[in-house]
Amino acid sequence: MQITIQAITNQNNLKINTYSKFIDKDEVVAKKQLFNNMCKKGCKNYNKKYCCPPLTPDFNNLIKNNQGLFVVLFVCNLDQINSTEYNKVRIANVVMKSRVIKLMRHLEEKFNTIFLSTGSCNLCKPCQLKLNKPCKHPKKRRYCLESVGVDCNNLSKKLFNIPLLWYKNKKAPEYTLVICGLVCNKEKAEEIEKQTKKWLLNTNKPQN
């Protein structure tokens, strides 16, 4: 499924292309140890957030009682944003992440399951782990796909033929994207897709 939605902010009126599709868990490329090592070497949040490696579960263990994922992808072309190169990426990601998380929370409540998120958890700042305290929201905390070992570039290309692009040499890429997955069984996928379409189309209605 592919639907284009609008996201109106104080300074931008963005068109965001959304895609969704079910994938069987056996088709998902997951390399937990590889991503743990990458996070350890290159991410300041390693072992400093409850939702980040090495504290995150393995994808296959997390999903073992379900058949796969209903994957949702949001893509924003950055030529729509009039700002610095870095801010183009930041603005688009903030706008898309806020909307896709609302969608995934809606879907997981509707279908009594959980979702795998995009990026790091931001329910608390700072994360209580940094203060040596228990997580404040263990029932609301969600792990991102990468943190449980999923190769998101492979997933996005396999399902939608859209590779991840990166900010390099102080130059914004053509587009940026966010990707999430709802843990589910295949027989639910059609119903989930209908609910996703309904939610997305509703976001396009003028707000009074």
trRosetta pair geometry for C-beta under 8 A, 3 or more apart (Angstrom, degrees):
i j d omega theta_ij theta_ji phi_ij phi_ji
1 19 6.9 154 83 -154 57 47
1 20 4.9 -9 56 54 105 93
1 21 7.2 176 19 -65 71 68
1 193 5.6 149 -20 -161 143 110
1 196 7.1 135 79 93 151 123
1 197 6.2 -102 -172 -75 151 105
2 17 6.7 -10 -166 -173 97 96
2 18 7.0 158 -152 83 48 53
2 19 5.3 -9 -100 -100 77 77
3 17 7.8 157 85 -157 36 51
3 18 5.0 -18 65 62 82 105
3 197 6.5 148 -47 -128 147 73
3 200 4.9 103 96 126 149 145
3 201 6.9 -94 -161 -64 147 76
4 15 5.6 0 -176 -173 113 100
4 16 6.9 155 -156 78 61 41
4 17 5.3 -30 -100 -100 80 62
4 18 7.2 169 -93 15 27 78
5 15 7.6 156 80 -154 35 53
5 16 5.2 -22 65 63 85 96
5 18 6.1 28 1 -12 108 122
5 99 7.8 -176 100 169 146 154
5 200 5.6 -118 -64 -173 129 90
5 203 5.5 19 -155 90 136 117
5 204 5.3 -128 -136 -68 79 98
6 13 6.5 -14 -166 -177 109 82
6 14 6.9 145 -159 79 55 50
6 15 6.1 -33 -100 -97 65 58
6 16 7.5 156 -104 17 15 83
6 204 5.9 95 25 -125 91 81
7 12 7.7 13 101 107 87 100
7 13 7.8 163 81 -159 47 38
7 14 4.5 -16 60 63 95 104
7 16 5.6 43 -10 -15 116 123
7 95 5.0 111 144 173 150 122
7 96 7.5 -109 -41 -75 166 57
7 99 6.5 -103 -102 -41 124 149
8 12 7.6 -168 -146 98 39 54
8 13 5.1 0 -110 -114 79 75
8 14 7.6 -168 -75 24 33 68
9 12 4.9 22 48 50 106 82
9 13 7.8 -152 30 -71 63 39
9 14 7.3 29 2 -3 101 106
9 91 7.7 -135 39 -172 168 108
9 95 6.3 -91 -51 -100 129 122
11 82 7.6 -118 157 58 109 95
12 80 6.7 90 -163 135 114 97
12 81 5.7 -14 -110 -110 143 77
12 82 7.7 179 -91 24 96 78
12 91 6.9 102 1 156 153 136
12 95 7.7 -81 80 -70 129 156
13 80 7.9 -112 80 179 54 116
14 76 5.9 -5 -179 -141 129 119
14 80 5.3 113 -120 122 75 146
14 81 7.2 4 -92 -66 111 90
14 92 7.1 159 -136 -115 155 80
14 95 6.3 86 38 129 153 161
15 76 7.7 150 86 -131 49 73
15 77 7.5 4 75 32 93 102
15 80 6.7 -170 29 -94 79 156
16 74 5.4 -5 174 -167 120 99
16 75 6.9 150 -166 70 68 42
16 76 5.1 -35 -109 -83 82 88
16 95 7.6 -156 -66 120 136 113
16 96 6.1 160 -133 -100 141 97
16 99 7.6 129 72 67 168 154
17 74 7.4 145 79 -159 48 48
17 75 4.6 -22 65 63 98 100
17 76 7.7 177 22 -76 73 38
18 72 7.0 -13 -169 -170 100 89
18 73 6.9 156 -156 84 51 55
18 74 5.4 -17 -102 -102 79 69
18 75 7.7 -178 -79 20 33 73
18 200 5.8 -143 66 -129 158 143
19 72 7.4 157 84 -156 51 44
19 73 4.4 -10 59 59 98 106
19 75 7.3 28 -1 -5 107 111
19 159 7.5 144 134 125 125 107
19 160 4.8 80 130 -110 162 136
19 162 7.5 156 17 7 156 141
20 70 6.6 16 -176 170 105 88
20 71 6.5 174 -147 88 57 54
20 72 4.9 -9 -100 -103 97 68
20 73 7.2 -175 -74 20 48 71
20 193 6.1 168 108 -119 128 83
20 196 5.4 42 -32 128 174 162
21 70 7.6 -169 100 -154 22 58
21 71 5.8 -15 63 56 68 97
21 159 4.9 176 66 -167 134 115
21 160 7.2 177 10 -62 131 85
22 68 6.0 91 179 98 87 131
22 69 7.1 168 -149 91 56 43
22 70 5.2 -32 -93 -100 74 67
22 71 7.4 153 -106 11 20 78
22 184 7.6 -86 -122 78 108 113
22 186 6.1 114 160 -126 150 70
22 189 3.8 -33 -58 -127 144 143
22 192 7.9 108 -73 62 105 128
22 193 7.9 -81 -33 -52 98 111
23 27 5.3 -116 -180 78 99 120
23 28 6.1 111 122 -63 124 90
23 68 5.3 -156 95 180 49 129
23 69 5.5 -6 56 60 90 88
23 71 5.9 21 4 -13 112 122
23 155 7.2 -147 26 -147 170 92
23 158 7.4 72 -117 108 141 122
23 159 6.0 -85 -61 -83 125 119
24 27 4.9 85 67 5 84 105
24 28 7.7 -147 99 -16 47 85
24 67 6.2 -57 -131 160 74 87
24 68 4.5 -104 -124 -75 26 137
24 186 7.1 -8 -88 -73 83 119
25 28 5.5 -47 -154 18 44 117
25 59 7.9 176 -155 146 102 102
25 60 7.2 119 168 -117 122 68
25 63 5.2 176 -113 120 137 136
25 66 7.2 120 -45 98 133 77
25 67 6.3 -161 -5 161 102 34
25 68 4.6 -148 -37 -98 68 63
25 69 7.0 104 -84 -15 71 83
27 68 7.6 14 38 -124 97 126
27 158 7.2 172 157 158 109 150
28 59 6.8 -126 118 153 132 145
28 68 7.3 156 -26 -143 118 86
28 69 6.7 73 -71 11 140 124
28 150 6.0 -44 176 -127 114 101
28 155 6.5 14 -134 -96 82 107
29 150 7.2 104 82 -155 58 57
29 151 4.3 -24 96 32 110 124
29 154 4.6 -11 39 99 136 157
29 155 7.2 -142 38 -55 88 76
30 58 7.4 105 150 -178 131 80
30 59 4.0 -121 -134 47 151 143
30 60 6.2 178 77 -37 150 88
30 148 7.2 -37 -146 123 121 81
30 149 4.2 68 -175 113 87 108
30 150 5.2 -34 -101 -88 84 54
30 151 7.0 -147 -87 -5 31 79
31 34 3.8 4 135 27 118 124
31 35 6.1 128 92 -18 78 89
31 149 5.4 -169 66 -171 29 98
31 151 6.4 44 14 -51 102 103
32 35 6.1 -66 -149 42 28 103
32 36 6.1 33 155 -24 66 108
32 58 4.6 -55 -66 -120 158 87
32 59 6.7 -161 -67 4 102 86
32 148 6.8 -47 -104 168 98 43
32 149 3.3 -59 -77 -78 61 136
33 36 5.4 -50 -146 34 33 117
33 37 6.4 32 156 -18 65 104
33 149 7.7 29 3 -114 41 119
34 37 6.0 -59 -154 36 28 109
34 38 6.4 27 150 -18 64 107
34 149 7.4 95 50 -143 84 87
35 38 5.4 -49 -142 37 38 114
35 39 6.2 39 156 -19 67 104
35 53 6.7 175 120 -47 87 150
35 146 5.7 -175 -153 176 139 76
35 147 7.2 -167 138 -119 133 20
35 149 5.1 -171 25 -114 132 51
36 39 5.9 -58 -150 37 28 109
36 40 6.3 29 152 -22 64 108
36 53 4.5 -168 -118 -167 71 145
36 54 5.5 53 -145 -104 117 85
36 149 7.8 -19 -29 -86 84 88
37 40 5.5 -52 -145 34 32 114
37 41 6.4 22 159 -12 65 108
38 41 6.1 -63 -149 41 28 104
38 42 6.0 -30 172 28 65 116
38 43 7.7 57 125 -14 69 107
39 42 6.8 -87 -129 57 20 76
39 43 4.4 -36 -155 28 67 130
39 45 7.6 -61 -169 76 107 82
39 46 4.8 146 142 -92 91 104
39 52 6.7 178 -173 179 144 100
39 53 4.5 122 65 53 154 126
39 147 7.5 61 -73 -115 153 70
40 43 7.6 -3 -36 40 13 87
40 46 5.0 131 -103 -153 44 156
40 47 7.9 44 -109 -15 80 106
40 53 7.1 -82 -48 112 79 121
40 54 7.6 23 -71 -52 107 100
43 46 5.0 119 81 -40 92 91
43 52 7.2 -149 124 -165 139 134
44 48 7.2 -34 142 34 62 148
45 48 5.1 -124 -157 61 46 104
45 49 4.9 -11 -175 1 108 119
45 52 4.6 -173 132 -79 108 171
45 120 5.8 -117 -129 -111 177 147
46 52 6.3 -129 -105 140 32 125
46 53 6.1 -25 -132 86 79 85
46 54 7.5 41 -169 -23 85 73
47 52 7.3 -99 -30 99 22 106
47 53 7.5 -40 -50 115 63 55
47 54 6.1 5 -78 16 90 84
47 55 7.1 123 -116 -24 53 100
48 52 6.9 -1 55 59 62 139
48 127 6.7 122 141 58 69 130
48 129 6.1 155 179 100 36 118
48 130 5.6 35 -171 -79 90 92
49 52 4.1 72 65 5 102 112
49 55 7.7 -148 96 43 51 131
49 120 6.2 39 103 -161 173 115
49 121 6.4 169 173 48 126 101
49 127 4.3 167 -119 -40 75 173
49 129 5.9 168 -118 37 20 136
49 130 7.8 -5 -76 -37 58 95
50 55 5.8 -94 -153 113 43 150
50 121 7.2 -35 68 48 84 148
50 127 6.1 -169 3 -174 82 124
50 128 7.3 10 -26 56 123 88
50 129 5.2 171 -48 -43 77 124
50 135 4.7 0 -38 -81 173 122
50 138 7.9 -89 154 -104 155 74
50 141 6.1 -36 102 -156 122 156
51 55 7.6 -18 -25 84 5 112
51 56 6.7 41 180 -84 40 106
51 117 8.0 -15 -174 46 138 131
51 120 6.2 134 88 -159 120 66
51 121 3.7 118 3 -6 158 122
51 127 7.7 -134 15 -119 90 139
51 141 5.7 -150 -74 -176 106 105
51 142 7.0 33 -130 84 129 35
51 143 5.4 -177 -160 -102 84 59
51 144 7.0 79 155 -5 113 81
51 147 6.4 31 152 146 71 176
52 55 6.6 56 74 40 49 99
52 56 6.6 -77 164 -33 11 113
52 120 6.3 -8 -70 -123 109 103
52 121 8.0 -129 -37 18 80 94
52 147 5.7 -114 -127 -125 43 128
53 56 5.4 -60 -77 23 57 108
53 147 5.7 -162 -35 -152 80 78
55 129 7.8 -128 -22 -108 165 154
56 143 4.9 116 -138 -133 116 135
56 147 4.3 151 -56 148 172 101
56 148 5.3 -119 150 -80 121 63
57 61 5.4 -118 174 82 109 114
57 62 4.7 127 103 -65 128 102
57 143 7.1 -142 35 -18 82 166
57 148 5.9 2 81 -124 67 103
58 61 4.5 77 67 13 94 108
58 62 6.7 -167 87 -13 44 90
58 148 6.4 112 -164 -171 18 80
58 149 6.0 10 -145 0 65 140
59 62 5.7 -62 -147 36 28 112
59 63 6.1 -5 169 5 67 115
59 145 8.0 36 -100 -159 121 63
59 148 4.3 114 -69 136 74 107
59 149 4.8 -116 -12 59 110 103
59 150 5.5 114 -89 -56 147 86
60 63 6.5 -68 -135 49 25 92
60 64 6.3 57 158 -72 61 87
61 64 5.8 -19 -146 -28 29 119
62 116 7.9 90 126 -78 149 116
62 143 7.7 -105 -112 51 159 140
62 148 5.8 -38 2 -151 149 145
62 183 7.4 -116 138 -94 95 143
63 66 5.2 -79 -170 57 75 101
63 68 7.4 43 176 -118 136 19
63 69 7.3 -57 -122 -58 146 89
63 183 5.5 -151 -116 -130 89 111
66 113 7.5 74 -93 -139 149 128
66 183 5.0 123 49 174 167 91
66 184 6.0 136 -166 98 130 4
66 185 5.6 -125 -153 -62 77 69
67 184 7.4 -34 51 111 86 50
67 185 4.5 79 12 -133 112 62
67 186 4.9 -64 99 -22 151 87
68 184 7.0 -27 76 70 63 65
68 185 7.6 95 30 -126 72 28
68 186 6.4 51 28 -67 117 81
69 116 7.2 -43 -125 26 130 120
69 181 3.6 -13 -168 -173 131 121
69 182 6.5 132 -161 60 67 42
69 183 6.4 -38 -102 -93 71 44
69 184 7.1 96 -131 30 25 79
70 107 7.6 -130 83 172 134 148
70 181 6.7 145 67 -160 41 63
70 182 4.3 -17 56 56 100 104
70 184 5.3 11 -14 31 106 132
70 188 7.8 -91 -46 103 131 95
70 189 5.6 171 -93 -125 107 80
70 192 4.9 -69 -112 115 171 150
70 193 7.3 -144 -152 -60 126 73
70 196 7.8 -158 153 -44 128 141
71 155 6.5 -167 -126 167 153 116
71 159 5.8 -120 73 -70 145 179
71 179 6.7 -5 -171 -170 100 99
71 180 7.3 163 -152 88 55 44
71 181 4.9 -24 -98 -101 69 87
71 182 7.9 -152 -68 20 27 69
72 100 6.3 168 116 -150 122 106
72 103 6.6 -153 162 111 167 135
72 104 6.9 -154 40 -75 143 96
72 179 7.2 164 86 -152 51 52
72 180 5.1 -9 58 62 98 92
72 181 7.3 179 18 -85 71 36
72 182 7.3 52 -12 -15 107 98
72 196 6.7 -159 -99 -140 121 138
73 156 6.2 117 -112 -123 141 94
73 159 7.5 162 -22 92 136 124
73 160 5.7 -91 41 -16 160 161
73 162 6.9 139 158 63 153 139
73 177 6.0 -4 -172 -174 94 123
73 178 7.5 165 -152 84 51 47
73 179 4.9 -8 -105 -105 79 86
74 96 4.3 171 112 -159 139 117
74 99 7.0 118 -100 82 161 112
74 100 5.2 -125 -13 -65 134 124
74 177 6.3 162 85 -154 53 69
74 178 5.0 2 54 53 103 91
74 179 7.8 -159 25 -72 65 45
75 162 6.3 -87 -83 -174 145 156
75 175 5.4 22 -177 165 96 137
75 176 7.6 173 -148 88 58 34
75 177 4.6 -22 -99 -98 72 100
76 80 7.1 -94 178 39 92 130
76 92 4.1 -167 85 -157 143 119
76 95 7.2 81 -72 76 161 119
76 96 5.9 -136 -22 -55 124 127
76 175 6.1 163 83 -157 40 87
76 176 5.9 -13 60 60 91 78
76 177 7.4 168 17 -86 66 49
77 80 5.8 98 88 -14 84 103
77 174 6.6 -40 -137 158 79 74
77 175 4.9 -51 -98 -93 49 97
78 81 5.7 -53 -166 31 63 110
78 88 4.4 73 -167 160 114 124
78 89 6.8 -19 -109 -71 138 58
78 92 6.1 -86 -99 -34 82 150
78 172 5.0 -133 135 147 160 133
78 173 6.9 113 5 79 140 56
78 174 6.7 169 27 160 99 23
78 175 6.0 -176 -14 -105 85 35
78 176 6.3 68 -61 -5 111 93
79 174 7.7 -21 -25 -156 100 60
81 87 7.5 -149 146 114 129 84
81 88 4.5 150 84 -129 130 82
81 91 5.6 154 -143 76 147 137
81 92 6.4 -111 -35 -53 148 97
83 87 4.0 -94 141 95 129 122
83 88 5.4 172 67 -64 100 67
83 91 6.3 110 27 -12 158 143
84 87 4.4 84 54 12 86 108
84 88 7.0 -136 89 -18 43 82
85 88 6.0 -47 -158 17 29 115
85 89 7.6 20 151 -9 58 100
85 167 7.4 133 144 -145 98 105
85 170 5.9 96 75 164 147 64
85 171 5.6 -83 -159 -128 147 28
85 172 4.3 -158 -165 -24 77 92
86 89 6.1 -60 -166 35 39 107
86 90 6.3 31 146 -15 72 112
86 167 6.6 70 -114 -158 66 147
86 170 7.3 -50 -50 -145 96 66
86 172 7.2 -158 -68 -70 23 95
87 90 5.2 -57 -140 43 40 113
87 91 5.7 41 162 -23 74 106
88 91 6.2 -54 -143 35 22 107
88 92 6.4 17 160 -13 59 112
88 172 4.5 -4 69 -105 132 162
89 92 6.1 -63 -148 40 26 107
89 93 6.2 20 159 -16 64 113
89 167 5.2 -60 -42 -67 165 125
89 172 5.5 -166 -43 -126 96 100
89 173 7.5 72 -90 27 112 84
89 176 5.2 119 -137 -59 76 151
90 93 6.0 -62 -147 39 25 108
90 94 6.3 24 159 -19 64 109
91 94 6.0 -58 -149 35 27 109
91 95 6.3 23 157 -16 64 110
92 95 5.9 -59 -148 39 29 110
92 96 6.1 18 160 -11 67 112
92 176 5.0 127 97 55 134 121
93 96 6.0 -59 -139 43 28 104
93 97 5.8 27 164 -21 66 112
93 119 7.7 97 178 -53 118 148
93 176 5.8 -64 -63 131 89 141
93 178 6.5 123 -141 -60 72 111
94 97 6.1 -54 -137 36 23 108
94 98 6.5 23 163 -20 59 108
95 98 6.4 -62 -155 32 23 107
95 99 6.8 9 156 -7 59 112
96 99 6.0 -68 -154 42 32 105
96 100 5.9 21 160 -14 73 112
96 176 7.8 -164 15 104 147 97
96 177 7.6 -121 148 -155 167 34
96 178 4.7 166 123 10 121 127
97 100 6.0 -58 -136 41 29 103
97 101 6.0 29 164 -21 65 109
97 118 5.8 -137 -118 85 91 119
97 119 6.3 -25 -119 28 138 137
97 178 5.4 180 -80 -109 69 161
98 101 6.2 -58 -149 35 23 109
98 102 6.8 25 153 -18 59 107
99 102 5.8 -55 -152 34 34 112
99 103 6.5 34 152 -18 66 105
99 203 7.0 73 -151 -146 119 158
100 103 5.4 -51 -150 36 37 115
100 104 6.2 33 154 -17 68 106
100 118 6.3 33 94 11 140 135
100 178 5.4 -163 17 105 157 128
100 180 5.6 164 157 -6 119 130
101 104 5.8 -55 -143 40 32 107
101 105 6.2 36 156 -21 65 104
101 117 6.7 25 -106 -137 93 108
101 118 7.6 -118 -65 37 86 96
101 180 7.7 157 -86 -74 51 152
102 105 5.9 -53 -146 35 28 111
102 106 6.5 32 153 -20 61 107
103 106 5.7 -59 -155 35 30 114
103 107 6.4 25 153 -17 67 108
103 196 6.9 56 -175 -135 119 79
103 199 5.6 133 -127 125 89 143
103 200 7.3 25 -112 -69 133 78
104 107 5.5 -51 -143 38 36 111
104 108 6.2 32 159 -18 68 105
104 115 4.0 -115 -179 70 118 176
104 117 7.0 169 90 -103 163 71
104 142 8.0 111 122 -164 133 173
104 180 5.1 -82 -76 144 143 156
104 182 6.4 -166 -141 -75 87 95
105 108 6.1 -54 -142 37 28 105
105 109 6.4 26 158 -15 62 109
105 115 7.6 -100 -65 22 39 133
106 109 6.2 -64 -153 39 26 107
106 110 6.1 24 154 -20 64 113
106 195 7.8 -165 129 154 105 112
106 199 5.8 139 99 -113 155 148
107 110 5.5 -57 -143 38 31 112
107 111 6.0 -10 170 14 68 113
107 113 7.9 -35 131 58 83 102
107 115 6.7 79 77 -63 110 128
107 182 5.3 -73 123 -99 134 147
107 192 6.3 59 -154 -151 117 98
107 195 6.4 134 -111 109 83 126
107 196 6.7 12 -86 -78 127 85
107 199 7.8 -94 -58 -9 88 158
108 111 6.6 -72 -133 55 25 84
108 112 7.6 82 172 -99 56 3
108 113 5.3 -110 -139 77 74 64
108 114 5.5 43 -141 -117 133 25
108 115 5.0 -111 -58 -20 123 95
108 182 6.4 -157 -74 -133 78 101
109 112 7.6 24 -168 -70 25 45
110 195 5.8 167 127 -171 163 158
111 182 7.2 67 61 171 139 133
111 184 6.4 -10 142 -105 146 119
111 188 6.2 102 -150 179 132 139
111 191 7.7 137 -98 105 118 113
111 192 6.2 -8 -58 -92 154 101
111 195 7.8 -174 -44 42 109 161
113 182 6.2 89 94 178 129 89
113 183 5.0 -154 171 77 120 85
113 184 5.7 -100 -42 -79 176 76
114 142 6.8 178 -179 -118 101 100
114 182 7.9 176 100 -149 32 60
114 183 5.5 18 64 27 72 123
115 142 6.1 4 80 -149 75 144
115 180 5.6 19 170 171 120 115
115 181 6.5 165 -160 87 75 40
115 182 4.8 -39 -102 -98 91 63
115 183 6.9 -160 -96 1 34 77
116 142 6.8 177 -126 173 28 103
116 143 6.0 -32 -134 86 80 78
116 144 6.5 83 171 -166 80 23
116 145 4.8 92 138 -77 124 68
116 148 6.5 -85 -132 20 130 135
116 150 7.2 84 143 5 155 146
116 180 6.3 170 86 -162 60 66
116 181 4.6 3 49 57 107 92
116 182 7.9 -151 20 -72 70 22
116 183 7.1 91 -21 -44 92 91
117 121 7.2 97 63 -81 157 70
117 142 4.4 106 -29 113 120 119
117 143 6.7 172 26 95 93 25
117 144 4.7 -68 81 -92 79 65
117 145 7.4 -147 68 -21 35 69
117 180 5.7 -19 -134 -117 31 104
118 144 5.9 68 -140 -133 10 107
118 145 7.2 2 -93 7 53 101
118 178 4.1 63 178 -170 167 97
118 179 5.8 133 -97 55 111 41
118 180 5.3 -80 -34 -64 93 84
119 122 7.9 2 119 -26 112 107
119 144 5.6 176 49 -95 14 147
119 178 7.3 -48 -13 -132 106 106
120 144 6.6 -66 -74 -18 31 134
121 124 7.9 16 130 29 105 74
121 127 7.3 88 85 -99 107 115
121 141 5.7 0 -125 -146 157 81
121 142 6.5 152 -94 56 104 60
121 143 7.8 -47 -46 -94 110 34
121 144 7.8 -147 -42 -32 68 92
122 125 6.8 5 -164 -56 76 102
123 136 7.3 -156 124 72 116 105
123 137 5.0 -91 148 44 154 146
123 140 6.1 126 -109 107 153 118
123 141 6.5 -106 14 -91 146 70
124 127 5.6 107 85 -108 103 41
124 128 6.0 5 113 -30 158 83
124 135 7.9 -175 13 -153 144 67
124 136 5.5 118 -69 30 142 126
124 137 7.0 174 -33 10 109 110
126 130 4.5 -53 141 53 133 141
126 131 6.7 136 83 -31 112 99
127 130 5.4 102 71 -4 77 99
127 135 7.9 -28 -170 -111 87 80
128 131 5.4 -64 -156 47 51 105
128 133 4.1 -86 -176 80 104 96
128 134 6.3 -13 128 89 144 27
128 135 5.6 172 50 -102 128 35
128 136 5.7 144 -38 -24 139 86
129 132 7.4 35 -173 -79 36 29
129 133 7.6 -112 -71 54 21 57
129 135 7.4 3 -48 -73 85 78
133 136 8.0 27 121 -53 116 81
134 138 7.6 -40 164 -48 99 117
135 138 4.7 110 90 -70 123 78
135 141 5.9 -33 180 -42 144 148
137 140 4.0 -41 167 48 116 109
137 141 5.5 138 101 -43 85 82
138 141 5.7 -39 -136 15 30 119
143 147 4.9 -128 -173 81 97 124
143 148 5.3 89 129 -43 137 106
144 147 4.8 93 58 2 79 107
144 148 7.7 -169 87 0 43 85
145 148 6.6 -74 -160 41 30 97
145 150 4.0 -64 173 61 91 132
145 152 5.3 106 98 -78 132 104
145 155 7.2 -80 171 21 150 162
145 179 6.5 -36 11 104 150 99
145 180 7.2 -168 -37 -126 112 35
145 181 6.0 89 -90 8 115 114
146 149 7.6 82 -176 -49 34 6
146 150 6.3 -92 -82 63 32 75
146 152 5.8 -52 -66 -19 90 117
150 155 6.2 18 166 -38 109 140
150 181 7.6 -178 -115 5 177 146
151 154 3.9 36 112 20 117 118
151 155 6.3 155 92 -20 64 87
152 155 5.2 -53 -141 39 36 116
152 156 6.0 35 160 -19 69 105
152 164 6.4 67 108 -52 99 136
152 179 5.4 152 -157 64 114 140
153 156 6.1 -54 -144 37 27 107
153 157 6.3 20 158 -12 62 110
153 163 6.0 25 -160 -153 91 77
153 164 4.5 -86 -99 14 88 114
154 157 6.0 -62 -145 42 27 106
154 158 5.9 26 159 -22 65 114
155 158 5.9 -57 -141 36 24 110
155 159 6.3 2 168 -1 62 114
155 179 6.8 139 98 160 123 152
155 181 8.0 -75 -176 -63 152 129
156 159 6.6 -67 -139 46 22 96
156 160 5.8 -46 -173 47 62 107
156 162 5.2 -77 162 81 103 81
156 163 6.5 130 97 -115 114 24
156 164 6.1 111 44 -46 150 79
156 177 6.8 109 -132 104 148 154
156 179 5.9 -108 -76 -79 106 152
157 160 7.4 -83 -114 61 13 64
157 161 6.1 36 -158 -121 55 30
157 162 6.7 -142 -89 58 48 33
157 163 5.1 23 -77 -81 106 72
162 177 6.7 111 136 -62 127 161
164 177 6.7 -119 -112 49 69 113
165 173 3.5 152 136 -175 126 160
165 174 6.3 85 25 38 179 79
165 175 6.3 103 34 64 135 65
165 176 6.9 -110 69 -93 95 52
165 177 8.0 96 27 5 82 97
166 173 6.3 105 55 -46 22 131
167 170 7.9 18 171 -114 93 18
167 171 7.3 173 -159 77 61 42
167 172 6.0 -26 -113 -111 88 49
167 173 6.5 -104 -75 -15 46 89
168 171 6.1 -23 77 55 62 90
168 173 7.6 63 13 -64 88 89
172 176 7.9 -70 -168 -41 97 109
173 176 6.5 120 61 -67 110 72
182 192 6.4 -168 83 -161 148 146
184 188 4.8 -112 178 75 120 128
184 189 6.6 145 107 -74 130 67
184 192 6.2 -56 -104 -45 178 154
185 188 5.3 89 66 6 74 106
185 189 7.9 -114 106 -33 44 82
186 189 5.5 -28 -161 -12 46 120
187 190 7.9 -44 -180 18 39 97
188 191 5.5 -66 -165 48 58 110
188 192 5.6 59 140 -27 86 108
189 192 5.6 -57 -144 38 30 112
189 193 6.2 35 156 -23 66 104
190 193 5.7 -51 -149 32 30 114
190 194 6.7 32 152 -19 62 102
191 194 5.7 -51 -152 32 34 112
191 195 6.5 30 151 -15 65 106
192 195 5.7 -57 -149 40 33 110
192 196 6.2 38 151 -23 67 106
193 196 5.5 -52 -146 35 32 114
193 197 6.3 34 155 -20 65 104
194 197 5.8 -52 -149 35 30 112
194 198 6.4 32 152 -20 63 106
195 198 5.6 -51 -147 35 33 114
195 199 6.4 32 154 -18 65 106
196 199 5.9 -57 -149 37 29 109
196 200 6.2 26 156 -16 66 109
197 200 5.9 -58 -144 39 28 109
197 201 6.1 23 160 -15 65 110
198 201 6.2 -59 -145 40 24 106
198 202 6.3 27 155 -23 61 111
199 202 5.7 -59 -151 34 28 114
199 203 6.8 32 152 -25 63 101
200 203 5.8 -51 -156 25 34 112
200 204 7.3 31 149 -18 61 103
201 204 5.7 -55 -161 29 41 114
201 205 7.6 55 144 -36 63 90
202 205 5.7 -33 -164 3 46 116
